[in-house]
Amino acid sequence: MLGLPRYLVTGIVGGLILALALAVGYWNIRPASFVPEPVISDPEQPDFIIGPAWTLMRNDAGEPSYRLTSERTTHDAARGQSRLTQPHLTLYRPEPEPPWQVQAARALVNAEGDEVELSDDVVIEQTLANGQQRRLLTDAMTLFPPRDYAETAADVRIEYAQGVTTARGMQIFLNDSRIELLSTVRGRHEVD
């Protein structure tokens, strides 16, 4: 072949085959094939889970507005919501009003953080100025911290030193500690 020695022809043909094999191999190997698949590909999966967790919010004057703690917080990135397990909320009131203590088995906080849906064994307590305690119990309540307001359409039980009151539905105006019962109000009161 063109007067070239046989070993040179064999070397050239072998080199061309080797170069072709390397080119095909390089072409088939993509850098993306070395990147592992994401562990969580389901958009319904939370983007983070923490616990225990706490948050302290302050008002414009720098005073505590409320403190929220939970055993576990799961954040859903797709909806922007946070699910809380065993939430406990302390709502601080302007002096001389005592703070409200709110706890439940679960809570769902919306993406904006201005609405909290409490569910299962919701207990709201406040120690009054005279030292008496009042407890409000219900299965579900929606709390609006920026508006200092809470409401429920569920059955409510209010316990205090002189008796018990039950009702269906309630509105709580937290800043002035005013409670409005909506319907089916019944009470048992003890007179000293």
Protein Blocks (a to p, Z undefined) as FASTA:
>chain_A
ZZiafklmmmmmmmmmmmmmmmmmmmmpcfklmpccdfblcfkbcfbdcdddddddddfk
opafbdcddfbdcddfknopacdehiacddddddfbdcdddddfbdcddfkopaccdeeh
iacddddfkopacddddfbdcddfknopacdfbdcddddfkbccddediaddfknopacd
fbhpacddddZZ
